[in-house]
Amino acid sequence: MTTYSDHPIQVPFFVGKLLSAYAQKCKRDFTEKEKKAVRRIFSDLNPQKDSIVENFDIISDCYDDFVIFLGYQTPEKIVQELNQLVPLKQCTEDMTLLDAGTGTGLLGELIRSMGFKGRLIGVDISPKSIQYLQQNRTGIYDEAQVGDMTALSHIKDAAADVVASAGVIGLAPKESLDELLRVTKPGGLLIYSLSKDHFDIDRSWEEKHRNFLMREVWQQVEGYPKIYPYYGNELLRHSYFYLFIFKKGKLRFKIC
């Protein structure tokens, strides 16, 4: 297990304090099984695939309420930045957007709320999260499947005009970037968040980015990355992420 110096878990009994605050404000307590899953999600920054699936499956039914309590801002910031580059309301029905690591569908719901009428597909490693999405966010996604972001075999090459990923890269390994680029159309956009701590300390992420730039696999969109706080809740005010946007290849950027 790898932890970083300013990750919240370094504060003694931090997660317990967070869970208590949630129970008090939201009048709902987690089960012991859910509490263990939340603790593992916050403490293990390099989890194994099976652990990710197990933990997010366990909290899928309460995930939305919990992240609302946390003031989770990543999906909102991604949609805000994407909409400036690609006015979502103006996109035609033949445009395809992939939500990579869709979870319970928070990002897709925000994208649709901006007037996006194109094809929206989602993929997530947690079967229970996909099940929750299908039952509670009907009509948002044209397609949502269980899948591993390092092996999206059910998605064809160059299938998506835009690939967006909120709060997943970093949990998903660096190899996921290769796969997300494979399914992005030439000239299309890849927009994603990555923990600032994770990126700054593990230099292999920067090396991966630089390698893609040198090989002209992608181009960094001017003005990015930007830095945003993950959460609005004051208990988590020291946790930040980079928001990256890259364009695949050297073709002129034109989507909508």
Secondary structure, DSSP 8 states (H G I E B T S, - for coil): ----TTSGGGSTTHHHHHHHHHHHHHS----HHHHHHHHHHHH-SS--HHHHHHHHHHTTTTHHHHHHHHTB-HHHHHHHHHHHHS-GGG--TT-EEEEET-TTSHHHHHHHHTT--SEEEEEES-HHHHHHHHHHSTTT-SEEEE-BTTB-TTS-TT-EEEEEESS-BTTB-THHHHHHHHTEEEEEEEEEEEEHHHHHH-THHHHHHHHHHHTTSEEE-TT--EEEESBSSGGGTT-EEEEEEEEESSS-----
